[in-house]
Amino acid sequence: MKALNKLPADMQKIVKDALDEQFWIRTNEYLYKERVTLAKVIAEQGVQVNVLPSEVQDRLVKTAQVMWDEEGERSANAKKALDMLKGYLAELGYL
């Protein structure tokens, strides 16, 4: 961050745009490879994907949230990590 802040604004934008593009490319690559791998193990090894009923998933989330809140009280770093996790899960629509 220190090195980036030393650059002129136009150069900072170039670096940030390149990082954004690379992040997008790698994220999609990972998603693609995960799907290919899952399809492969389903076809070749008979793996079955089980999805829990929504009421079970909801109960697990509520139970986890109680535990998370307790863990978040252990330290500032634990709270920070918990906040990041909750934000991520909220963006995905899980919370």
Residue pairs with C-beta under 8 A, 6 or more apart in sequence:
4 12
4 15
4 16
5 12
7 15
38 47
38 49
41 47
42 48
42 49
52 60
61 94
61 95
65 95
68 82
68 85
68 86
69 82
71 78
71 82
72 78
72 79
72 82
72 83
73 79
86 95
89 95
